[in-house]
Amino acid sequence: MPILNQLITTVLPFIPKTIVGQVAKRYIAGVRLSDGIQVVKNLNEKGMMATMDLLGEDIKNAGETELIRNGILSILQSIKVNKLNSNVSVKPTQLGLEIDKELGYHNLNTIIKEADRLGNFVRIDMENATTTDDTLTMYRRIRADGFNNTGVVIQAYMRRSETDVRSLVKERANIRLCKGIYNELQSIAYKKQQEIRNNYLTLLEIIFKAGSYVGIATHDDYLIDRACEMIQKFGLDKEQYEFQMLLGVREKRRDAIVQNGHRLRVYVPFGEKWYAYSTRRLKENPHMAWYITKAIFIR
Ligand code: FDA
């Protein structure tokens, strides 16, 4: 990470929220459900699919998980009413995983059951390493309860991921493969860029060979190009995979992927609790230091 970006990352918690919000707004559809719906409509018109995410994580209060659960149920309804091509993504800690695992499971089960009734799909995002086992357990429990309209996320930076992927493909899991965003210890996670990329491609090859459905979630040209080569090599049908990108990131590359005939899904977050998500995105922006400096001094 360039030195100026490192410096801004350190002082980010002290920068006023209004400034962070100004710079980070490209990553968020807005604060209301209608904002998210409008963005998804626009993406659908451009031939892209979406996954909607109600912002909010690390919830420590059971009452709040109920509000979030109901909010996600409303998203599913709106997707249906507006005939949108979108599913939803949920974070286990927003459903109560860290308060009470049964509460978390109950909320997830309610959402997946409703999605199933509406013919929709729920992606369970992967959070930091303290939640990996519990998240995979929740996923397997919901599958054992008879639901197939759900999938998990695997983070290529985690050293355990190859073992996880080898088990998941045997279970015909629908997997989103990403690099991983949380700051994990070197003992459990790869840290070097090329190591993470190499592991990403190893995992992708295992998934492709097993014939499991995969969401190739990355903006990294190196990985996108290698993934396209593998798709050709294995002669995959375009229904067997999709590319995935985050709202506000690499839009030209996103358009090019669609123009080349691949399916692509955009992650569309919205909601009032935008801060934690937005700062994670900002830290990944190679131009963050410049954007923040500009927002502070050029107003
Ligand atoms: P990398 O960070 O190297 O980015 C490649 C290039 O893309 C950069 O050089 C830059 O040009 C551009 N870029 C990337 N991020 C940018 C930004 N914020 N602003 C501007 N430019 C940017 N993680 C996780 O731990 N759990 C999860 O559940 C998910 N879910 C998820 C869903 C989807 C659809 C995506 C695309 C990603 C995730 N992630 C995630 C995040 C993922 O783990 C990772 O942190 C980011 O995708 C960034 O990694 P890249 O592979 O894009 O490479």
Residues whose N, C-alpha, C, O or C-beta is under 5 A from the ligand:
A	BS01	FDA	D125 M126 V153 Q155 C178 K179 G180 I181 Y182 A217 T218 H219 D220 Q244 M245 L246 V249 Y267 R281 L282 E284 N285 P286
